[in-house]
Amino acid sequence: MSKAAPVLVQGIQSTEKGADALKTQGTESLVQGAKQLDQGLGQLVQGSFRLDQGVQGMNQQVPNLLQGIQKLSLGSKDLKAGTGTLKAGSQTLAGGMDTFSKGLGDLESGAKQLAEGTGTLTGKNGEILSGMNQLDGGAVQLADGALKLHDGSKALGDGLEEVKAGTETLKGGLEDGAKTVKETPMNQKTEDMFAAPVNTTEKQMTTVENNGHAMAPYMMSVALWVGCIAFSLMYPLTKYHGKLKSGFAWWASKASVLYLVAISQAVVMIGLLHFFDGFEPVQMTKTIAFACLASVAFMSVMYFFTNTFGKVGSFLMLIFMVIQLAGSVGTYPLELSGSFVPYLHDWVPFTYTVEAFRSTIAGGESIRNAVIFLIVLWLVFTGLTILEFQIRAVKIKKGKPILESWLEKKGLA
């Protein structure tokens, strides 16, 4: 008993504590639960109100639902009719598929033909391009022709206006002339006037004695040229004796002989023509002086080409002489010569010597232009020849090879 008392006391104390805790916590929980229950009742009232409103709204939508059911019934009928139409369309589609299949076969055949045609077209690209170029060129020519036709039409129109004006002038003149003739009394003076309406007068500039004097200018030029070629072939133009001093001294030693021979052959030619052929120029002194100038100029040309190129140079001068025979129009007038002659006429020495000899032999125009041309020709080729001698002398002193040595080895010097 004594042992159970403490345990009982502890139990009573625990019970009191539990009662106090239950009193405190349970009361609070009960209060809170009451509050929550009150809130739930409020929400339930609100939900009931909303439910009542939803039922009323649903009642309002019942007529619409009935109308939808009616529309659905009608749509079912339309669907049934559409199903029949769809079935018929399916049959039509099946027939179209057969046609489409045949069309695909035709398309495949056409594609093959198109491929073959494309290959053929590709192979013809060059011809097509050439044709396009020709077409383009033809279009340009057509445009140019159209422009020229326009200009010609305009010029033709202007010309027709001028013809019209000229015709009116002619008409007026004929009428005036006819009137004048009608009013003019016929007598011996009038008859003489009609028989010879124009008086011709002749003014003779000079007189050529005969055909020999007429051909002399041409043949004298040829003789001087040939004489220069012949002497330049015979005379050793490039040989020297003793010590070589300078190119100019070398040139002068040869030029002194060449130019003396050139002057001599001109004087001898005129003298022989005078004493043996009766050659009588109107201006004998001027003829001799010009012949000497022409011979010196010709010799300077021969001197350069023969000295530089040896026999090849002489051959070139012979060919050039043949060109001059046509270009100088010494035998036929320029108007009767070949189409190429006008391009040579002003550039060959014979043109100037023939014209100058004609003036000194028969009298006529001034020979100033011919003299200037020959002096320029002589100075140019003399300068070129001196330069060539200078270069050759320098090479010889330095022991370098020269063109003359090569020409001698080939037998052309």
TORROKOL-948384 format. One line per 10 residues: number of its first residue (from 1); for each residue x negated, y, z negated of C-alpha. Coordinates in Angstrom, 2 decimals. Example, Ala and Ser with C-alpha at 12.3 -4.5 7.8 and 13.67 -1.06 7.14 Angstrom:
<nodes>
1) -12.30 -4.50 -7.80 | -13.67 -1.06 -7.14;
</nodes>
This chain:
<nodes>
1) 0.00 0.00 0.00 | -2.77 2.24 -0.90 | -4.46 1.52 2.45 | -1.30 2.26 4.54 | -0.60 5.62 2.94 | -3.33 7.54 4.71 | -2.31 6.09 8.01 | 1.28 7.05 7.37 | 0.25 10.53 6.45 | -1.72 10.86 9.68;
11) 1.26 9.56 11.65 | 3.58 12.09 10.04 | 1.11 14.88 10.78 | 0.83 13.72 14.42 | 4.61 13.64 14.66 | 4.86 17.17 13.33 | 2.27 18.35 15.81 | 4.07 16.58 18.65 | 7.35 18.12 17.56 | 5.82 21.55 17.51;
21) 4.24 21.00 20.94 | 7.52 19.64 22.29 | 9.37 22.57 20.86 | 6.96 25.04 22.41 | 6.12 23.45 25.79 | 9.48 21.74 26.37 | 11.40 24.91 25.77 | 9.22 26.80 28.22 | 9.56 24.01 30.84 | 13.30 24.00 30.32;
31) 13.49 27.75 30.84 | 11.42 27.52 34.01 | 13.52 24.63 35.33 | 16.67 26.65 34.66 | 15.25 29.55 36.65 | 14.30 27.24 39.52 | 17.74 25.68 39.46 | 19.32 29.12 39.64 | 17.15 30.01 42.61 | 17.99 26.73 44.35;
41) 21.70 27.40 43.79 | 21.27 30.81 45.43 | 19.49 29.26 48.44 | 22.19 26.59 48.65 | 24.86 29.27 48.82 | 22.94 31.07 51.58 | 22.46 27.77 53.49 | 26.18 27.02 53.19 | 26.96 30.46 54.60 | 24.55 29.92 57.49;
51) 25.99 26.46 58.13 | 29.45 27.96 58.27 | 28.20 30.57 60.80 | 26.53 27.80 62.91 | 29.74 25.80 62.96 | 31.66 28.86 64.07 | 29.04 29.53 66.82 | 29.26 25.90 67.94 | 33.05 26.18 68.12 | 32.60 29.24 70.30;
61) 30.26 27.28 72.71 | 32.68 24.36 73.09 | 34.46 26.03 76.11 | 31.07 26.59 77.79 | 30.23 22.94 77.13 | 33.49 21.89 78.75 | 32.73 24.10 81.78 | 29.23 22.55 82.04 | 30.74 19.07 81.97 | 33.08 20.07 84.83;
71) 30.11 21.52 86.81 | 28.17 18.32 86.16 | 31.07 16.32 87.57 | 31.15 18.50 90.69 | 27.33 18.29 90.98 | 27.57 14.49 90.85 | 29.85 14.61 93.89 | 27.40 16.96 95.69 | 24.57 14.65 94.69 | 26.42 11.71 96.21;
81) 26.94 13.65 99.46 | 23.27 14.77 99.43 | 22.23 11.17 98.94 | 24.05 10.28 102.16 | 22.41 13.18 103.98 | 19.02 12.12 102.58 | 19.60 8.59 103.87 | 20.40 9.91 107.36 | 17.35 12.22 107.18 | 15.19 9.24 106.16;
91) 16.31 7.40 109.28 | 15.56 10.50 111.40 | 12.15 10.78 109.68 | 11.44 7.12 110.50 | 12.15 7.83 114.21 | 9.99 10.97 114.00 | 7.15 8.93 112.50 | 7.20 6.68 115.58 | 7.05 9.75 117.82 | 4.29 11.17 115.61;
101) 2.33 7.90 115.93 | 2.57 8.06 119.72 | 1.54 11.74 119.56 | -1.53 10.76 117.55 | -2.52 8.34 120.33 | -2.11 11.09 122.92 | -4.06 13.46 120.66 | -6.93 10.94 120.40 | -7.03 10.57 124.19 | -6.95 14.35 124.61;
111) -9.74 14.70 122.04 | -11.91 12.30 124.07 | -11.23 14.29 127.25 | -11.99 17.50 125.36 | -15.31 16.03 124.14 | -16.23 14.98 127.69 | -15.24 18.41 129.04 | -17.29 20.08 126.29 | -20.34 18.01 127.28 | -19.89 18.96 130.92;
121) -19.49 22.61 129.91 | -22.66 22.41 127.80 | -24.57 21.01 130.78 | -23.35 23.92 132.87 | -24.51 26.54 130.35 | -27.42 27.59 132.58 | -25.18 28.04 135.60 | -22.60 29.86 133.53 | -25.28 32.16 132.09 | -26.68 32.80 135.56;
131) -23.20 33.55 136.84 | -22.59 35.91 133.93 | -25.86 37.72 134.69 | -24.89 38.00 138.35 | -21.46 39.21 137.33 | -23.05 41.79 135.03 | -25.42 42.95 137.78 | -22.53 43.09 140.24 | -20.53 45.15 137.78 | -23.43 47.61 137.46;
141) -23.77 47.82 141.24 | -20.02 48.23 141.56 | -20.11 51.09 139.05 | -23.00 52.74 140.91 | -21.19 52.26 144.20 | -18.02 53.72 142.77 | -19.96 56.73 141.51 | -21.64 57.18 144.89 | -18.26 56.76 146.59 | -16.84 59.44 144.33;
151) -19.72 61.80 145.14 | -19.43 60.95 148.84 | -15.70 61.58 148.79 | -16.31 64.92 147.16 | -18.99 65.78 149.72 | -16.68 64.59 152.49 | -13.95 66.84 151.19 | -16.33 69.80 151.13 | -17.51 68.90 154.62 | -13.95 68.73 155.89;
161) -13.34 72.18 154.47 | -16.45 73.43 156.28 | -15.34 71.68 159.49 | -11.96 73.30 159.15 | -13.54 76.72 158.68 | -15.95 76.06 161.56 | -13.10 74.93 163.78 | -11.21 78.12 163.07 | -14.37 80.13 163.79 | -14.91 78.19 167.03;
171) -11.31 78.69 168.02 | -11.60 82.42 167.43 | -14.89 82.58 169.31 | -13.50 80.64 172.27 | -10.47 82.88 172.40 | -12.70 85.96 172.25 | -15.02 84.48 174.86 | -12.19 83.56 177.16 | -10.81 87.04 176.79 | -14.21 88.55 177.50;
181) -14.75 86.33 180.54 | -11.29 87.19 181.81 | -11.98 90.88 181.42 | -15.50 90.69 182.92 | -15.55 91.54 186.64 | -17.32 89.03 188.88 | -20.35 90.37 190.75 | -23.86 89.30 191.62 | -25.22 90.17 188.19 | -22.53 88.16 186.51;
191) -23.17 85.17 188.75 | -26.89 85.32 187.96 | -26.12 85.41 184.25 | -23.92 82.31 184.49 | -26.53 80.51 186.58 | -29.35 81.23 184.07 | -27.84 82.19 180.69 | -31.13 81.80 178.76 | -34.56 83.23 179.57 | -37.41 80.94 178.48;
201) -40.87 82.26 177.64 | -44.00 80.13 177.27 | -46.85 81.04 174.94 | -49.95 78.93 175.47 | -52.18 78.67 172.40 | -55.09 76.95 174.13 | -56.09 74.93 177.17 | -57.55 71.45 177.24 | -59.65 70.99 180.35 | -59.10 67.28 180.86;
211) -58.52 63.96 179.13 | -62.20 63.74 178.17 | -62.02 66.95 176.16 | -58.75 65.73 174.60 | -60.27 62.41 173.47 | -63.65 63.88 172.45 | -62.66 64.80 168.83 | -61.58 61.23 168.15 | -64.55 59.51 169.81 | -67.09 61.97 168.36;
221) -65.88 61.11 164.85 | -66.20 57.39 165.60 | -69.70 57.88 167.10 | -70.99 59.75 164.02 | -69.57 57.11 161.65 | -71.03 54.19 163.64 | -74.40 55.94 163.89 | -74.52 56.34 160.10 | -73.67 52.64 159.58 | -76.32 51.53 162.06;
231) -79.11 53.62 160.56 | -78.26 52.70 156.96 | -78.55 49.03 157.97 | -81.95 49.50 159.63 | -83.57 51.87 157.17 | -84.85 50.40 153.86 | -82.75 52.46 151.47 | -83.89 50.74 148.25 | -87.59 50.13 148.90 | -90.27 52.30 147.27;
241) -94.08 52.40 147.30 | -96.39 53.21 144.47 | -95.30 54.04 140.96 | -91.60 54.63 140.30 | -91.29 58.11 138.79 | -87.55 58.69 138.42 | -84.25 57.78 139.98 | -83.78 61.28 141.40 | -87.20 61.26 143.09 | -86.43 57.83 144.48;
251) -83.11 59.10 145.88 | -84.64 62.28 147.31 | -87.35 60.34 149.17 | -84.64 58.42 151.04 | -82.06 61.24 151.32 | -84.55 63.56 153.03 | -84.82 61.04 155.85 | -81.14 60.07 155.99 | -79.76 63.58 156.10 | -82.34 64.66 158.68;
261) -81.32 61.75 160.88 | -77.62 62.62 160.32 | -78.14 66.19 161.50 | -80.27 65.04 164.42 | -77.70 62.54 165.68 | -74.99 65.21 165.61 | -77.06 67.66 167.65 | -78.15 64.94 170.10 | -74.54 63.77 170.55 | -73.28 67.27 171.43;
271) -76.29 67.88 173.69 | -75.85 64.65 175.65 | -72.12 65.27 176.07 | -72.85 68.77 177.34 | -75.63 67.92 179.80 | -74.38 64.60 181.14 | -70.58 64.83 180.82 | -69.96 68.54 181.26 | -68.69 68.97 177.70 | -67.81 72.65 177.25;
281) -66.23 73.51 173.88 | -64.63 76.93 173.47 | -66.76 77.41 170.34 | -70.01 75.53 170.99 | -71.92 76.78 167.93 | -69.09 76.01 165.56 | -68.69 72.58 167.15 | -72.37 71.74 166.59 | -72.34 73.06 163.01 | -69.23 71.09 162.11;
291) -70.63 67.94 163.75 | -73.74 68.27 161.54 | -71.59 68.70 158.39 | -69.43 65.70 159.31 | -72.49 63.54 159.99 | -74.09 64.47 156.64 | -70.83 63.72 154.78 | -70.48 60.38 156.56 | -74.10 59.51 155.78 | -73.57 60.24 152.06;
301) -70.71 57.71 152.00 | -72.86 55.10 153.81 | -75.81 55.84 151.53 | -73.78 55.03 148.40 | -72.07 51.85 149.60 | -75.09 50.39 151.43 | -77.46 51.25 148.59 | -75.12 49.76 145.96 | -73.71 46.69 147.72 | -76.18 46.05 150.54;
311) -74.76 44.45 153.68 | -71.43 43.99 151.91 | -71.19 47.79 151.60 | -71.85 48.22 155.33 | -69.18 45.65 156.11 | -66.69 47.53 153.91 | -67.49 50.76 155.74 | -66.84 49.02 159.06 | -63.42 47.91 157.83 | -62.72 51.41 156.55;
321) -63.54 52.79 159.99 | -60.89 50.55 161.55 | -58.38 51.87 158.99 | -59.33 55.42 159.92 | -58.75 54.76 163.62 | -55.04 54.42 162.89 | -54.81 56.84 159.97 | -56.37 59.78 161.80 | -53.77 59.69 164.67 | -56.56 60.56 167.09;
331) -54.85 58.90 170.05 | -51.12 59.06 169.27 | -49.10 61.67 167.36 | -48.13 60.93 163.78 | -44.48 60.59 164.76 | -45.31 57.71 167.16 | -47.63 55.85 164.78 | -46.82 52.98 162.41 | -44.80 53.40 159.24 | -47.91 52.99 157.05;
341) -49.90 55.73 158.81 | -48.34 58.71 156.94 | -49.67 57.23 153.67 | -53.24 57.16 155.05 | -53.25 60.29 157.14 | -54.19 62.81 154.45 | -56.81 60.59 152.76 | -59.20 59.49 155.53 | -62.13 61.66 156.72 | -61.35 61.14 160.42;
351) -58.11 63.11 160.01 | -60.04 66.25 159.13 | -62.87 65.78 161.65 | -60.44 65.14 164.55 | -58.35 68.23 163.74 | -61.43 70.42 163.27 | -63.09 69.23 166.52 | -59.84 69.91 168.39 | -59.86 73.49 167.08 | -63.53 74.13 167.97;
361) -63.32 72.42 171.36 | -60.04 73.90 172.63 | -59.58 76.80 170.23 | -56.73 77.06 167.79 | -56.24 76.86 164.06 | -58.79 77.45 161.28 | -61.08 74.58 160.25 | -61.43 75.77 156.64 | -59.56 72.85 155.06 | -61.63 70.32 157.00;
371) -64.88 72.00 155.94 | -63.83 72.02 152.27 | -62.84 68.34 152.42 | -66.18 67.27 153.94 | -68.21 69.33 151.46 | -66.33 67.75 148.52 | -66.84 64.30 150.09 | -70.57 64.91 150.47 | -71.00 66.22 146.89 | -69.01 63.39 145.28;
381) -70.82 60.54 147.00 | -74.20 62.25 146.65 | -73.63 62.54 142.90 | -72.57 58.87 142.69 | -75.64 57.76 144.64 | -78.02 59.77 142.42 | -76.37 58.26 139.31 | -76.77 54.76 140.72 | -80.49 55.40 141.44 | -81.01 56.71 137.92;
391) -79.42 53.62 136.35 | -81.41 51.32 138.63 | -84.71 53.08 137.82 | -84.09 52.76 134.06 | -83.36 49.03 134.39 | -86.49 48.45 136.49 | -88.70 50.24 133.95 | -87.20 48.13 131.14 | -87.59 44.95 133.15 | -83.85 44.24 133.25;
401) -82.19 42.49 136.23 | -80.47 44.68 138.83 | -77.75 44.01 141.37 | -80.18 44.41 144.28 | -82.24 41.40 143.14 | -79.13 39.22 143.08 | -78.10 40.49 146.54 | -81.55 39.70 147.92 | -81.35 36.14 146.57 | -78.00 35.70 148.27;
411) -79.24 37.29 151.52 | -76.85 40.25 151.21 | -79.35 43.06 150.57;
</nodes>
